[in-house]
């Protein structure tokens, strides 16, 4: 069955078009690959459910636990910015690492996600927060235990800061680091993830990452990133008990995950999106 036709808008990059996903948020469609950066069923929902919530990062940040994340494929920066907004709201340190072979220009980052894009995804997906120890006067439990728009109040400021600080010569660099807000740091590695050697090049990440957002293009489009070689590096990064989350639940991917040492399970996907998504834990 062919995917439904969704509204598309041009960008200044020939091979890329904006696509309006089913929850009203935007993603990019790569014409050369015939593949989108996020699920057409809802880009915001995918970032919130598959990555922020399923990985345990949402719970950690809400509980005040300093958190280190690694993202495979920085893309439009949406997953990072949503995670950073949560870290700022809960005043919890976030050390976010990502690798990207083709960083996008700043104007793409500035347009990719905004607070208005979250309304439908948050309404459809009730994402629980850790129990609040003490409620404010006249505040019911239901007002504090579910993720809502208020938690993303810093999203616009963080997006503007990231876009304004984005170097024009990024493709000429090997790495770019920036502090955002009061609690977030981004470390972007520019390069080919198949050449990533954590122990040699980034020993500070070995067994020190709490969660991996594995958001590579599909195994059909980019099979090298789903190889045992790359997944072994992800496993090496994670601290014991750390999680890798992804939208892909193909049996071949699950088998490779298990071969490199992950304990693999499936969780429900976002409302209106994929029925199941992947959770892989380092024992």
VOVEXPA-559517 format. One line per 10 residues: number of its first residue (from 1); for each residue x negated, y negated, z of N, C-alpha, C. Coordinates in Angstrom, 3 decimals. Layout:
NUM	X:Y:Z:X:Y:Z:X:Y:Z | ...
// end
This chain:
1	-0.841:1.199:0.000:0.000:0.000:0.000:-0.876:-1.249:0.000 | -0.577:-2.173:-0.881:-1.349:-3.413:-0.956:-1.005:-4.314:0.218 | -2.004:-5.069:0.724:-1.711:-6.005:1.815:-0.789:-7.106:1.334 | 0.025:-7.676:2.250:0.932:-8.751:1.822:0.146:-9.965:1.347 | 0.711:-10.709:0.440:0.077:-11.926:-0.058:0.245:-13.031:0.979 | -0.855:-13.664:1.341:-0.818:-14.718:2.350:-1.358:-16.009:1.748 | -0.890:-17.125:2.264:-1.284:-18.427:1.733:-2.785:-18.637:1.838 | -3.378:-19.162:0.783:-4.825:-19.424:0.756:-5.072:-20.876:0.360 | -6.160:-21.423:0.923:-6.548:-22.808:0.665:-8.024:-22.840:0.309 | -8.443:-23.738:-0.570:-9.854:-23.765:-0.984:-10.761:-24.315:0.107
11	-12.026:-23.915:0.055:-13.088:-24.543:0.837:-14.093:-25.122:-0.160 | -15.125:-25.744:0.347:-16.153:-26.293:-0.540:-17.141:-25.220:-1.004 | -16.964:-23.993:-0.528:-17.823:-22.879:-0.923:-17.063:-22.029:-1.935 | -17.647:-21.795:-3.058:-16.940:-21.189:-4.194:-16.310:-19.838:-3.852 | -17.036:-18.981:-3.155:-16.549:-17.624:-2.910:-15.644:-17.508:-1.685 | -15.441:-18.598:-0.950:-14.668:-18.528:0.292:-13.402:-19.363:0.205 | -12.300:-18.798:0.676:-11.046:-19.525:0.796:-10.486:-19.331:2.201 | -9.833:-20.383:2.725:-9.082:-20.218:3.962:-7.865:-19.362:3.690 | -7.525:-18.514:4.648:-6.281:-17.751:4.556:-5.506:-17.941:5.852 | -4.226:-18.234:5.725:-3.363:-18.387:6.895:-2.881:-16.997:7.308
21	-3.270:-16.566:8.505:-2.893:-15.227:8.969:-1.506:-15.273:9.615 | -0.979:-14.099:9.963:0.424:-13.994:10.350:0.759:-14.691:11.663 | -0.239:-14.956:12.518:0.069:-15.684:13.757:-0.186:-17.188:13.613 | -0.436:-17.637:12.385:-0.632:-19.056:12.132:-2.070:-19.518:12.201 | -2.973:-18.664:12.660:-4.386:-19.030:12.728:-5.067:-18.773:11.394 | -6.240:-19.366:11.235:-6.962:-19.283:9.967:-8.088:-18.267:10.007 | -8.340:-17.668:8.864:-9.559:-16.904:8.673:-10.085:-17.235:7.282 | -11.239:-16.687:6.949:-11.813:-16.872:5.619:-11.663:-15.594:4.807 | -11.343:-15.763:3.548:-11.321:-14.647:2.604:-12.506:-14.806:1.674 | -13.360:-13.774:1.643:-14.525:-13.756:0.770:-14.117:-13.109:-0.548
31	-14.022:-13.912:-1.576:-13.564:-13.407:-2.881:-14.521:-12.374:-3.462 | -15.835:-12.567:-3.257:-16.813:-11.639:-3.823:-16.713:-10.258:-3.201 | -16.319:-10.190:-1.935:-16.181:-8.909:-1.238:-14.737:-8.423:-1.196 | -13.802:-9.332:-1.511:-12.373:-9.055:-1.361:-12.065:-8.592:0.066 | -12.605:-9.329:1.019:-12.422:-8.978:2.427:-12.340:-10.260:3.255 | -11.553:-10.175:4.330:-11.388:-11.323:5.219:-12.298:-11.203:6.435 | -12.588:-12.349:7.055:-13.421:-12.381:8.257:-12.679:-11.856:9.480 | -11.357:-11.983:9.488:-10.518:-11.488:10.581:-9.317:-10.775:9.990 | -8.545:-10.173:10.863:-7.336:-9.493:10.428:-6.323:-10.483:9.864 | -5.744:-10.137:8.720:-4.686:-10.961:8.152:-3.435:-10.967:9.011
41	-3.312:-9.990:9.906:-2.153:-9.922:10.798:-2.231:-10.959:11.917 | -3.416:-11.548:12.098:-3.570:-12.569:13.138:-5.016:-12.714:13.558 | -5.676:-13.762:13.081:-7.090:-13.963:13.405:-7.271:-14.279:14.884 | -6.434:-15.175:15.420:-6.553:-15.535:16.838:-6.246:-14.332:17.724 | -5.213:-13.583:17.381:-4.845:-12.414:18.181:-5.968:-11.393:18.212 | -6.610:-11.177:17.072:-7.721:-10.222:17.025:-8.846:-10.657:17.957 | -9.236:-11.934:17.908:-10.319:-12.414:18.774:-9.948:-12.296:20.248 | -8.704:-12.652:20.582:-8.276:-12.639:21.978:-8.154:-11.226:22.537 | -7.518:-10.338:21.765:-7.221:-8.996:22.275:-8.408:-8.058:22.105 | -8.889:-7.924:20.865:-9.926:-6.923:20.578:-11.235:-7.256:21.267
51	-11.604:-8.533:21.275:-12.923:-8.896:21.778:-12.886:-9.477:23.194 | -12.213:-10.571:23.395:-12.242:-11.233:24.693:-11.641:-10.369:25.805 | -10.488:-9.769:25.543:-9.798:-9.006:26.591:-10.314:-7.572:26.713 | -10.308:-6.826:25.599:-10.683:-5.409:25.670:-12.099:-5.184:26.175 | -12.987:-6.125:25.914:-14.393:-5.977:26.311:-14.604:-6.149:27.800 | -13.608:-6.702:28.498:-13.773:-7.005:29.912:-14.341:-8.392:30.163 | -14.690:-9.126:29.096:-15.282:-10.456:29.259:-14.286:-11.421:29.884 | -13.029:-11.362:29.472:-12.009:-12.231:30.053:-11.928:-12.034:31.561 | -11.873:-10.782:31.992:-11.796:-10.499:33.423:-13.029:-10.940:34.180 | -14.204:-10.743:33.582:-15.447:-11.157:34.237:-15.492:-12.665:34.438
61	-15.201:-13.410:33.368:-15.273:-14.863:33.458:-14.237:-15.406:34.435 | -13.033:-14.835:34.405:-11.993:-15.287:35.326:-12.341:-14.967:36.776 | -13.161:-13.945:36.984:-13.582:-13.560:38.334:-14.841:-14.283:38.794 | -15.401:-15.137:37.912:-16.587:-15.890:38.291:-17.887:-15.136:38.138 | -17.897:-14.066:37.328:-19.110:-13.275:37.138:-19.889:-13.785:35.927 | -21.107:-14.292:36.104:-21.919:-14.706:34.949:-21.988:-13.579:33.925 | -21.837:-13.921:32.643:-21.629:-12.903:31.609:-22.499:-13.178:30.398 | -23.063:-12.079:29.866:-23.844:-12.168:28.635:-23.140:-11.331:27.562 | -22.921:-11.950:26.405:-22.223:-11.309:25.286:-23.133:-11.318:24.068 | -23.058:-10.262:23.263:-23.720:-10.233:21.965:-22.659:-9.990:20.907
71	-22.663:-10.825:19.854:-21.698:-10.656:18.771:-22.402:-10.262:17.482 | -21.911:-9.190:16.880:-22.397:-8.770:15.570:-21.598:-9.511:14.510 | -22.214:-10.533:13.907:-21.534:-11.341:12.901:-20.862:-12.550:13.523 | -21.556:-13.686:13.543:-21.010:-14.889:14.175:-19.844:-15.458:13.380 | -19.876:-15.322:12.055:-18.768:-15.730:11.205:-18.381:-17.180:11.386 | -17.098:-17.420:11.634:-16.578:-18.768:11.787:-16.821:-19.342:13.184 | -17.351:-18.538:14.087:-17.599:-18.991:15.456:-16.375:-18.948:16.351 | -15.249:-18.445:15.847:-14.008:-18.476:16.615:-14.092:-17.664:17.906 | -14.625:-16.453:17.833:-14.705:-15.613:19.038:-15.597:-16.267:20.086 | -16.703:-16.864:19.636:-17.579:-17.560:20.578:-16.861:-18.735:21.231
81	-16.197:-19.569:20.435:-15.561:-20.769:20.971:-14.423:-20.428:21.929 | -13.665:-19.398:21.640:-12.608:-18.978:22.549:-13.201:-18.469:23.863 | -14.283:-17.710:23.766:-14.941:-17.205:24.970:-15.540:-18.355:25.772 | -16.158:-19.303:25.079:-16.760:-20.459:25.755:-15.699:-21.298:26.460 | -14.535:-21.466:25.837:-13.463:-22.242:26.465:-13.011:-21.600:27.772 | -12.953:-20.272:27.775:-12.577:-19.562:29.007:-13.654:-19.734:30.073 | -14.914:-19.630:29.669:-16.016:-19.818:30.621:-15.969:-21.212:31.232 | -15.699:-22.221:30.403:-15.615:-23.590:30.914:-14.431:-23.749:31.866 | -13.310:-23.152:31.524:-12.127:-23.277:32.379:-12.389:-22.698:33.767 | -13.028:-21.524:33.803:-13.270:-20.864:35.088:-14.630:-21.239:35.694
91	-15.347:-22.139:35.011:-16.639:-22.634:35.503:-17.593:-21.461:35.805 | -17.698:-20.584:34.808:-18.521:-19.380:34.942:-19.592:-19.383:33.848 | -20.862:-19.171:34.197:-21.925:-19.182:33.186:-21.725:-18.102:32.117 | -21.875:-18.520:30.857:-21.784:-17.621:29.704:-23.057:-17.754:28.883 | -23.744:-16.644:28.659:-24.924:-16.597:27.795:-24.531:-15.772:26.568 | -24.261:-16.450:25.466:-23.689:-15.811:24.280:-24.751:-15.702:23.194 | -25.004:-14.472:22.737:-25.941:-14.201:21.653:-25.158:-13.694:20.443 | -25.653:-14.008:19.258:-25.025:-13.511:18.030:-26.069:-13.417:16.937 | -25.784:-12.582:15.948:-26.655:-12.494:14.774:-25.803:-12.701:13.529 | -26.336:-13.476:12.595:-25.614:-13.804:11.369:-26.613:-13.974:10.241
101	-26.386:-13.279:9.128:-27.309:-13.372:7.999:-27.003:-14.587:7.122 | -25.742:-15.053:7.154:-25.345:-16.189:6.324:-24.533:-17.174:7.166 | -25.205:-18.006:7.975:-24.456:-18.970:8.796:-23.646:-19.928:7.932 | -22.446:-20.206:8.364:-21.558:-21.097:7.643:-21.839:-22.556:8.014 | -21.466:-23.500:7.153:-21.719:-24.916:7.452:-20.828:-25.427:8.579 | -21.213:-26.567:9.126:-20.551:-27.106:10.314:-19.076:-27.420:10.080 | -18.724:-27.860:8.868:-17.319:-28.229:8.654:-16.399:-27.014:8.693 | -16.936:-25.837:8.374:-16.149:-24.608:8.505:-15.901:-24.321:9.982 | -16.949:-24.438:10.793:-16.802:-24.189:12.234:-15.785:-25.142:12.845 | -15.801:-26.389:12.383:-14.912:-27.398:12.952:-13.447:-27.124:12.640
111	-13.166:-26.425:11.531:-11.787:-26.196:11.107:-11.248:-24.825:11.479 | -12.110:-23.894:11.864:-11.710:-22.496:11.950:-10.704:-22.217:13.059 | -10.854:-22.869:14.197:-9.972:-22.556:15.324:-9.623:-23.841:16.067 | -8.374:-23.950:16.470:-7.952:-25.065:17.322:-6.873:-24.539:18.256 | -6.549:-25.322:19.255:-5.628:-24.833:20.283:-4.250:-24.513:19.711 | -3.837:-25.232:18.660:-2.531:-24.964:18.053:-2.473:-23.556:17.442 | -3.642:-23.056:17.030:-3.678:-21.723:16.429:-3.400:-20.608:17.440 | -3.437:-20.917:18.725:-3.337:-19.880:19.751:-1.909:-19.617:20.209 | -1.003:-20.516:19.882:0.340:-20.442:20.456:1.004:-19.094:20.225 | 1.060:-18.665:18.956:1.770:-17.432:18.641:1.052:-16.221:19.203
121	-0.286:-16.205:19.108:-1.045:-15.054:19.606:-0.871:-14.885:21.111 | -0.876:-15.981:21.849:-0.697:-15.911:23.302:0.739:-15.538:23.659 | 1.692:-16.017:22.874:3.091:-15.681:23.132:3.361:-14.199:22.889 | 2.719:-13.634:21.870:2.962:-12.236:21.511:2.208:-11.250:22.393 | 1.045:-11.663:22.893:0.166:-10.743:23.629:-0.037:-11.259:25.056 | 0.562:-10.589:26.031:0.419:-10.980:27.433:-0.908:-10.434:27.955 | -1.906:-11.299:28.048:-3.238:-10.882:28.454:-3.445:-11.194:29.930 | -3.602:-10.149:30.713:-3.645:-10.309:32.166:-4.978:-10.848:32.641 | -4.919:-11.648:33.708:-6.094:-12.147:34.406:-6.174:-11.465:35.764 | -7.379:-11.429:36.371:-7.477:-10.866:37.726:-6.563:-11.622:38.681
131	-6.084:-10.922:39.687:-5.184:-11.532:40.658:-5.824:-12.763:41.296 | -5.072:-13.844:41.370:-5.561:-15.067:41.988:-5.415:-14.955:43.496 | -6.490:-15.168:44.268:-6.421:-14.958:45.709:-5.464:-15.905:46.417 | -5.299:-17.129:45.916:-4.439:-18.076:46.596:-3.719:-18.950:45.580 | -2.400:-18.984:45.649:-1.622:-19.771:44.711:-1.511:-21.217:45.175 | -1.381:-22.104:44.212:-1.107:-23.496:44.530:0.342:-23.627:45.007 | 0.650:-24.677:45.772:2.049:-24.881:46.195:2.986:-24.923:44.996 | 4.136:-24.297:45.147:5.185:-24.271:44.116:4.750:-23.569:42.837 | 3.727:-22.704:42.932:3.254:-21.988:41.745:3.547:-20.506:41.918 | 4.250:-19.917:40.946:4.589:-18.495:41.033:3.477:-17.659:40.452
141	3.472:-16.381:40.806:2.420:-15.475:40.334:2.401:-15.414:38.816 | 3.581:-15.427:38.184:3.637:-15.304:36.731:2.963:-16.468:36.017 | 2.761:-17.580:36.723:2.140:-18.736:36.103:0.616:-18.680:36.129 | 0.064:-17.740:36.879:-1.388:-17.733:37.020:-2.042:-16.436:36.588 | -1.246:-15.382:36.324:-1.866:-14.091:36.062:-1.861:-13.700:34.593 | -1.469:-14.621:33.708:-1.460:-14.344:32.276:-2.160:-15.491:31.557 | -2.971:-15.150:30.575:-3.691:-16.159:29.797:-2.698:-17.078:29.082 | -2.931:-18.397:29.161:-2.035:-19.336:28.507:-2.825:-20.488:27.901 | -2.120:-21.424:27.276:-2.761:-22.515:26.548:-3.661:-23.369:27.439 | -3.279:-23.506:28.703:-4.064:-24.343:29.622:-5.495:-23.846:29.753
151	-5.697:-22.547:29.640:-7.037:-21.987:29.790:-7.978:-22.400:28.658 | -7.428:-22.927:27.572:-8.240:-23.315:26.412:-8.313:-24.830:26.235 | -8.115:-25.567:27.308:-8.076:-27.024:27.222:-9.395:-27.630:26.744 | -10.507:-26.922:26.918:-11.810:-27.438:26.491:-12.191:-27.014:25.080 | -11.302:-26.295:24.397:-11.646:-25.737:23.087:-12.010:-26.825:22.080 | -11.231:-27.894:22.014:-11.503:-28.956:21.061:-12.844:-29.630:21.291 | -13.161:-29.910:22.548:-14.436:-30.546:22.875:-15.617:-29.655:22.503 | -15.489:-28.376:22.811:-16.574:-27.443:22.499:-16.761:-27.296:20.991 | -15.660:-27.254:20.255:-15.735:-27.139:18.797:-16.422:-28.364:18.197 | -16.035:-29.545:18.649:-16.669:-30.770:18.149:-18.157:-30.790:18.465
161	-18.510:-30.402:19.678:-19.916:-30.407:20.086:-20.733:-29.431:19.252 | -20.168:-28.247:18.997:-20.879:-27.257:18.192:-21.073:-27.755:16.766 | -20.013:-28.282:16.162:-20.092:-28.748:14.768:-21.083:-29.901:14.617 | -21.100:-30.822:15.573:-21.999:-31.971:15.493:-23.463:-31.589:15.740 | -23.676:-30.502:16.447:-25.048:-30.068:16.766:-25.590:-29.043:15.780 | -24.752:-28.613:14.830:-25.120:-27.543:13.901:-26.192:-28.044:12.938 | -27.383:-27.433:12.894:-28.463:-27.945:12.030:-28.166:-27.715:10.547 | -28.545:-28.669:9.723:-28.360:-28.506:8.282:-29.384:-27.530:7.700 | -30.501:-27.339:8.400:-31.550:-26.446:7.899:-31.492:-25.071:8.562 | -30.302:-24.653:8.977:-30.176:-23.418:9.757:-30.718:-22.196:9.019
171	-30.526:-22.151:7.700:-30.994:-20.999:6.934:-32.520:-20.889:6.906 | -33.194:-21.978:7.232:-34.656:-21.958:7.262:-35.202:-21.545:8.630 | -34.326:-21.294:9.563:-34.750:-20.946:10.918:-34.557:-19.455:11.181 | -35.212:-18.988:12.231:-35.019:-17.610:12.679:-34.062:-17.543:13.862 | -33.954:-18.662:14.588:-33.094:-18.681:15.756:-32.690:-20.116:16.062 | -31.510:-20.263:16.631:-30.998:-21.571:17.024:-30.319:-21.420:18.380 | -30.644:-22.301:19.318:-30.050:-22.260:20.650:-29.484:-23.621:21.003 | -28.350:-23.602:21.688:-27.712:-24.843:22.111:-26.917:-24.582:23.384 | -26.913:-25.560:24.287:-26.049:-25.519:25.465:-24.798:-26.317:25.161 | -23.640:-25.755:25.488:-22.357:-26.410:25.250:-21.615:-26.552:26.574
181	-20.936:-27.685:26.741:-20.215:-27.894:27.981:-21.160:-27.839:29.162 | -20.645:-27.360:30.278:-21.451:-27.256:31.495:-21.892:-25.839:31.802 | -21.319:-24.849:31.102:-21.548:-23.468:31.522:-21.960:-22.523:30.400 | -22.026:-23.006:29.149:-22.219:-22.091:28.027:-23.523:-22.345:27.281 | -24.151:-21.264:26.885:-25.314:-21.348:26.002:-25.121:-20.383:24.840 | -25.399:-20.872:23.634:-25.344:-20.048:22.429:-26.749:-19.832:21.905 | -27.076:-18.581:21.618:-28.347:-18.208:20.992:-28.015:-17.469:19.705 | -28.222:-18.119:18.571:-27.887:-17.522:17.279:-29.152:-17.041:16.586 | -29.188:-15.747:16.271:-30.278:-15.159:15.505:-29.880:-15.188:14.036 | -30.718:-15.764:13.192:-30.420:-15.834:11.758:-31.228:-14.743:11.059
191	-30.540:-13.738:10.542:-31.268:-12.660:9.893:-30.414:-11.434:9.674 | -31.068:-10.402:9.201:-30.440:-9.138:8.832:-30.358:-8.242:10.060 | -29.152:-7.877:10.457:-28.972:-7.070:11.661:-29.563:-5.668:11.529 | -29.739:-5.187:10.294:-30.338:-3.863:10.127:-31.824:-3.874:10.478 | -32.410:-5.091:10.568:-33.819:-5.208:10.941:-33.994:-5.548:12.423 | -32.902:-5.579:13.161:-32.957:-5.950:14.570:-33.637:-4.858:15.380 | -34.644:-5.266:16.160:-35.348:-4.340:17.048:-35.380:-4.995:18.424 | -34.427:-4.594:19.263:-34.204:-5.290:20.535:-35.407:-5.202:21.455 | -35.929:-4.010:21.642:-37.026:-3.834:22.605:-38.255:-4.638:22.192 | -38.530:-4.722:20.895:-39.704:-5.439:20.403:-39.486:-6.952:20.378
201	-38.333:-7.389:19.849:-38.124:-8.803:19.568:-37.342:-9.559:20.645 | -36.469:-8.856:21.360:-35.630:-9.519:22.367:-35.559:-8.668:23.638 | -36.707:-8.446:24.276:-36.711:-7.581:25.464:-35.807:-8.087:26.573 | -35.513:-9.397:26.577:-34.635:-9.946:27.615:-33.192:-9.453:27.473 | -32.878:-8.847:26.331:-31.536:-8.315:26.118:-31.423:-6.833:26.478 | -32.518:-6.145:26.640:-32.483:-4.699:26.894:-31.734:-4.403:28.197 | -30.638:-3.662:28.077:-29.801:-3.275:29.231:-29.326:-4.484:30.022 | -29.170:-5.637:29.358:-28.793:-6.861:30.048:-27.543:-7.524:29.453 | -26.876:-6.857:28.529:-25.696:-7.422:27.866:-24.439:-6.762:28.430 | -23.475:-7.570:28.820:-22.249:-7.038:29.417:-21.248:-6.555:28.376
211	-21.258:-7.169:27.187:-20.295:-6.781:26.164:-20.840:-7.102:24.778 | -20.498:-6.240:23.830:-20.816:-6.467:22.425:-19.507:-6.626:21.660 | -19.363:-7.761:20.968:-18.265:-7.947:20.024:-18.772:-7.462:18.670 | -18.348:-6.276:18.255:-18.855:-5.717:17.001:-17.878:-6.063:15.881 | -18.127:-7.210:15.245:-17.192:-7.769:14.270:-17.819:-7.844:12.884 | -18.454:-6.758:12.490:-19.055:-6.695:11.157:-17.972:-6.487:10.099 | -18.318:-6.795:8.827:-17.421:-6.409:7.743:-17.232:-4.888:7.773 | -16.205:-4.405:7.134:-15.790:-3.008:7.240:-16.886:-2.033:6.803 | -16.815:-0.775:7.264:-17.785:0.239:6.844:-17.822:0.444:5.338 | -16.715:0.202:4.654:-16.700:0.353:3.199:-17.495:-0.768:2.534
221	-17.372:-1.988:3.069:-18.054:-3.143:2.489:-19.510:-3.225:2.909 | -19.792:-2.910:4.159:-21.138:-3.077:4.703:-21.523:-1.875:5.553 | -21.693:-0.695:4.946:-21.934:0.530:5.724:-23.212:0.495:6.555 | -24.215:-0.317:6.139:-25.489:-0.340:6.868:-25.306:-0.791:8.312 | -24.341:-1.677:8.544:-24.155:-2.195:9.905:-23.449:-1.204:10.823 | -22.877:-0.157:10.253:-22.199:0.860:11.058:-23.045:2.127:11.194 | -24.329:2.002:10.879:-25.235:3.151:10.926:-25.665:3.439:12.360 | -26.163:4.640:12.577:-26.667:5.008:13.904:-27.837:4.117:14.311 | -28.621:3.649:13.330:-29.756:2.778:13.618:-29.293:1.489:14.304 | -28.289:0.840:13.740:-27.790:-0.423:14.301:-27.037:-0.171:15.600
231	-26.199:0.858:15.629:-25.405:1.126:16.830:-26.286:1.533:18.007 | -27.426:2.145:17.719:-28.378:2.477:18.784:-28.943:1.209:19.423 | -29.193:0.185:18.591:-29.684:-1.089:19.130:-28.612:-1.740:20.014 | -27.355:-1.632:19.615:-26.269:-2.169:20.437:-26.189:-1.439:21.768 | -26.348:-0.125:21.713:-26.311:0.683:22.933:-27.466:0.297:23.857 | -28.633:0.048:23.285:-29.793:-0.312:24.091:-29.596:-1.661:24.773 | -28.916:-2.577:24.127:-28.659:-3.893:24.725:-27.781:-3.811:25.964 | -26.761:-2.969:25.903:-25.735:-2.990:26.926:-26.258:-2.534:28.286 | -25.791:-3.212:29.319:-26.031:-2.751:30.684:-25.175:-1.511:30.922 | -25.564:-0.652:31.857:-24.721:0.498:32.181:-23.302:0.048:32.527
241	-22.333:0.690:31.894:-20.943:0.298:32.086:-20.479:-0.765:31.132 | -21.404:-1.342:30.351:-21.038:-2.373:29.381:-20.249:-1.799:28.224 | -19.496:-2.659:27.530:-18.579:-2.202:26.479:-18.878:-2.827:25.132 | -18.720:-2.029:24.090:-18.686:-2.504:22.713:-17.245:-2.386:22.240 | -16.715:-3.469:21.673:-15.354:-3.430:21.154:-15.361:-3.755:19.667 | -14.422:-3.158:18.948:-14.324:-3.377:17.507:-12.916:-3.078:17.037 | -12.590:-3.605:15.861:-11.288:-3.352:15.249:-11.250:-1.994:14.559 | -12.412:-1.388:14.276:-12.488:-0.187:13.437:-12.431:1.086:14.289 | -11.504:1.990:13.966:-11.374:3.248:14.705:-11.564:4.463:13.792 | -12.182:4.282:12.654:-12.378:5.404:11.729:-13.137:6.536:12.413
251	-12.791:7.752:12.068:-13.383:8.916:12.734:-14.895:8.966:12.557 | -15.393:8.579:11.387:-16.845:8.593:11.163:-17.545:7.595:12.087 | -16.917:6.441:12.312:-17.491:5.441:13.219:-17.479:5.961:14.647 | -16.382:6.556:15.080:-16.304:7.101:16.439:-17.347:8.201:16.643 | -17.542:9.035:15.625:-18.527:10.110:15.734:-19.933:9.548:15.887 | -20.276:8.524:15.097:-21.606:7.908:15.192:-21.790:7.252:16.553 | -20.762:6.592:17.047:-20.821:5.985:18.380:-21.148:7.036:19.444 | -20.481:8.155:19.381:-20.715:9.217:20.366:-22.121:9.788:20.229 | -22.615:9.904:19.005:-23.954:10.458:18.782:-25.050:9.589:19.392 | -24.839:8.257:19.427:-25.873:7.379:19.989:-25.690:7.179:21.491
261	-24.634:7.785:22.078:-24.518:7.770:23.536:-23.320:7.055:24.113 | -22.417:6.551:23.267:-21.238:5.853:23.770:-20.148:6.844:24.188 | -19.373:6.439:25.189:-18.121:7.104:25.516:-17.020:6.331:24.810 | -16.301:6.976:23.905:-15.418:6.274:22.973:-13.954:6.527:23.321 | -13.162:5.470:23.268:-11.717:5.590:23.434:-11.022:4.582:22.531 | -9.707:4.720:22.419:-8.921:3.805:21.607:-7.900:3.090:22.484 | -7.691:1.812:22.181:-6.730:1.000:22.908:-5.707:0.434:21.930 | -4.539:0.028:22.436:-3.563:-0.604:21.539:-4.122:-1.905:20.959 | -3.834:-2.156:19.688:-4.275:-3.387:19.050:-3.331:-4.533:19.344 | -3.595:-5.700:18.780:-2.716:-6.856:18.987:-1.315:-6.587:18.463
271	-0.339:-7.249:19.074:1.041:-7.126:18.609:1.128:-7.587:17.151 | 1.710:-6.741:16.316:1.851:-7.068:14.905:0.639:-6.739:14.064 | -0.444:-6.266:14.709:-1.676:-5.956:13.998:-1.962:-4.466:13.978 | -3.227:-4.104:14.073:-3.607:-2.694:14.031:-3.035:-1.959:15.234 | -2.576:-0.743:14.988:-1.966:0.043:16.078:-2.989:0.360:17.149 | -4.229:0.689:16.731:-5.293:1.027:17.692:-6.579:0.321:17.324 | -7.369:0.006:18.338:-8.690:-0.574:18.160:-9.664:0.195:19.058 | -10.956:-0.132:18.919:-12.003:0.703:19.527:-12.586:0.090:20.794 | -12.825:0.954:21.782:-13.570:0.596:22.978:-14.641:1.668:23.182 | -15.920:1.246:23.185:-17.031:2.169:23.377:-17.825:1.703:24.577
281	-17.992:2.595:25.551:-18.630:2.225:26.815:-19.974:2.935:26.971 | -20.952:2.203:27.495:-22.240:2.801:27.827:-22.152:3.408:29.206 | -22.317:4.712:29.295:-22.153:5.402:30.581:-23.232:4.982:31.551
// end
